[in-house]
Structures are given as structure tokens and as C-alpha cells.
Amino acid sequence: MKEYLKLIRIKSYIKNVLIFAPAFFAGVYNLNSFFILGLGFVAFSLTASLVYIINDIVDVENDRKHPVKKHRPLASGRISILSAKVLMFVFTILILVLIAVIKNTMFTITLIVYLIVNVAYSFYLKNIPLVDLITLSVSYILRLLAGAFLVNVMLSPWIILVTVGLSILLGAGKRLEDVILMENNGVITRKVVKDYSVEFLKMIIMFSSFYVVFTYTIYSVLVYPDKLVYLTNIFVFIGFLRYFQIIFHKKVYYDPITILLKDNILKFIVVLWLVSFYVLKDFRWSY
């Protein structure tokens, strides 16, 4: 079972939590919405796993020659290619069933576009510098749009811009981990790593972080002009300071998602932001 969880990259499912974001920001908190968003979350997660399996099957011979990727379930032989194909078939059936249950045309279109974008990324776009980061950004935006379609809410343009900056940061953080691995151990996880440097990626991370803080600040002021939502910027700012401390001072170069999952302080800051936003978005004030 452990090998199958590695094959489908279950840890990456956390990225699909973004599907719930539109409902959270719009204040849509009811059981029906949560249920339909949960189905959407599973559909996106299974689709992502489908792409990962396809990619591993296609690259299995090259992975077997790679010092790191040779330990993957297919490359190591712990899972057969036939078993992987059977799993692909099962996932495809489950995705179609979920689409039939959800019955949302715009969501289905978004999911199909997401699949196409990710297949294109896995086979070609991931090897083009900067385009790889932009493609990752598109994937995050598609998750956001899917969530909005599922609960029928309008997304603020500023939230979309926040997502763009955050997704670029996540991609740059992941590339930074790859570049450090290449420089320290001579391991090249993907071809595009050669076109990046530690300094360049750190600059992207810094710029993306400031961009997120800036756009989120505008969102909190313009969308909630008579409320105290702007105070949640404190936790956004502190969160980025903690992240900078980890990668620049402690020199821990895991990808941002892994850092979030491993660092209790960062997780606590995220919880504080969530709670403060939930409380302050409905708290009116006047002079």
C-alpha cells in the first residue's frame, strides 16, 4: 500500500485544498457546498495522480538510470507497469463517476483543461525555464476556478492575482530545492534545473512574496472597506518572515509545501490567519 501511495503522489493532494478557497472567501459555509467541494477535491486529486502515473510509465527506463528517481515504485520494480495501468483505468472510471455526480459543466471543462495542462507540463513544458513556473501557476488558478464554479461564486480578481504570486513562489521554492540538490550532490532531477541558479530563484521567491503581500493587502482593503480584514495582513507578513528565516537563515531548502507540513510555527501562523479572516470578514466597524 505504501508504494501505491508514493506512486499516486498522495502528499501532493494538499495543493487541491485550494478548491475550497472560493467558498471560504465568499463566506459559503454549508454542508451541501462542503460535500460538492469535497467531490471536486477528490476529482482533481485523482486526475493529478493519473498524470503522475502516466509520466512514470513513460519515463520508467530513464528513471531506472537516475540516482534518485530509480527508487520510485515503477522504476524500482516494486509496482509493475501492468498494475499501474490497471490503477489508471480504475482512477479514470472514478473520475468519470465523480463528473457524473457533480453535474457541473464549467467544472468539467476546468478539470479537462487541468488534465491537458498537466500532461503538457509533464511531457514538454517542464523543460522550458520560466514557462514551467507559469504553467504551475495556471494549474493553481484552474483549481481556484473549479472551486468557484462548484459553489457558484464570483472570484475577486485580486484573489486570482494573489494565487498567481503564491503559485510562482511555490514553483520557485521547488526549483530551489532541485538546484541545491544539483550543486551539492550533482543530482539533476530535471533538465530545466540547469537553467536556474540559487540567486535567481531566491530573487523570484522574494519578489513573489512581496507581490502576494501587496495584492492581498489591496484585496483586504477594497473588498472589505468597512471591516477589519486588513489586520489579517499581519499574519501573512509574519508567515513570509518565518519562511524566509527557514530558507535564508536555517538554509532548509525543501519545497514550500514540505516546509509548511514540517514546521509547526508556520502551520500555527496559517491557522491564526484562517481564524482571524473568518472572524474579521463579518466584523463591521465605524468611527
Residue pairs with C-beta under 8 A, 6 or more apart in sequence:
3 73
3 78
3 79
4 73
4 79
4 87
6 72
6 73
7 49
7 52
7 53
7 56
7 72
7 73
7 74
7 79
7 84
7 87
8 49
8 52
8 53
8 87
9 48
9 49
9 52
10 49
11 257
11 261
12 48
12 52
12 257
13 41
13 45
13 48
14 257
14 261
15 48
15 140
15 143
15 257
16 41
16 44
16 45
16 48
16 143
17 41
18 140
18 143
18 144
18 147
18 163
19 37
19 40
19 41
19 44
19 143
19 144
19 146
19 147
19 150
20 37
20 41
20 147
21 144
21 147
21 159
21 163
22 28
22 144
22 147
22 148
22 151
22 153
22 155
22 159
23 29
23 33
23 34
23 37
23 147
23 151
23 153
24 274
24 277
24 278
25 156
25 159
26 151
26 153
26 154
27 281
27 282
28 151
28 153
33 150
33 151
36 102
36 104
36 150
36 151
37 147
37 150
37 151
39 98
39 101
39 102
40 102
40 107
40 146
40 147
40 150
42 94
42 98
43 95
43 98
43 99
43 102
43 111
44 111
44 114
44 143
44 146
46 91
46 94
46 95
46 98
47 95
47 111
47 114
47 115
47 118
48 118
49 91
50 88
50 91
50 92
50 95
50 115
51 115
51 118
51 119
51 122
53 84
53 87
53 88
53 91
54 88
54 119
54 122
55 122
55 123
56 63
56 72
56 73
56 74
56 75
56 84
57 74
57 81
57 84
57 85
58 123
59 69
60 74
60 75
60 81
62 69
63 69
63 70
63 72
63 74
63 75
64 70
64 75
66 75
67 187
68 181
68 187
68 189
69 75
69 189
70 76
73 79
74 81
74 84
95 111
99 107
99 108
99 111
102 108
102 150
104 149
104 150
106 149
107 146
107 149
107 150
110 142
110 145
110 146
110 149
111 146
113 142
114 139
114 142
114 143
114 146
117 135
117 138
117 139
117 142
118 139
120 135
121 132
121 135
121 136
121 139
125 131
125 132
125 135
126 132
126 135
126 190
126 192
127 190
127 191
127 192
128 192
129 192
129 195
129 196
132 171
132 175
132 192
133 168
133 171
133 172
133 175
133 204
134 168
136 167
136 168
136 170
136 171
137 163
137 164
137 167
137 168
137 171
139 167
140 163
140 164
140 166
140 167
140 170
141 160
141 163
141 164
141 167
144 155
144 159
144 160
144 163
145 155
148 154
148 155
156 219
156 223
158 215
158 216
158 218
158 219
158 222
158 223
159 219
161 215
162 212
162 215
162 216
162 219
165 208
165 209
165 211
165 212
165 215
166 208
166 212
168 204
168 208
168 211
169 204
169 205
169 208
169 209
169 212
169 256
170 255
170 256
170 257
172 201
172 204
172 205
172 208
173 201
173 205
173 247
173 255
173 256
173 259
174 255
174 256
175 192
175 193
175 196
175 201
176 198
176 201
176 202
176 205
176 247
176 253
176 255
177 253
177 254
177 255
178 189
178 190
178 193
178 196
179 193
179 196
179 197
179 198
179 201
180 198
180 253
181 187
181 189
182 188
182 189
182 193
182 194
183 198
188 194
202 247
202 248
205 247
209 240
209 243
209 244
212 236
212 240
213 233
213 236
213 237
213 240
216 233
216 236
217 230
217 233
220 229
220 230
220 232
220 233
221 230
223 229
224 230
224 280
224 281
226 284
226 285
226 286
227 280
227 281
227 282
227 283
227 284
227 285
228 280
228 283
228 285
229 277
229 280
229 281
231 276
231 280
232 273
232 276
232 277
232 280
235 269
235 270
235 272
235 273
235 276
236 273
238 269
239 266
239 269
239 270
239 273
242 263
242 265
242 266
242 269
243 256
243 259
243 266
246 252
246 259
246 263
246 266
247 253
247 259
252 259
254 262
259 266
260 266
260 267
260 270
261 267
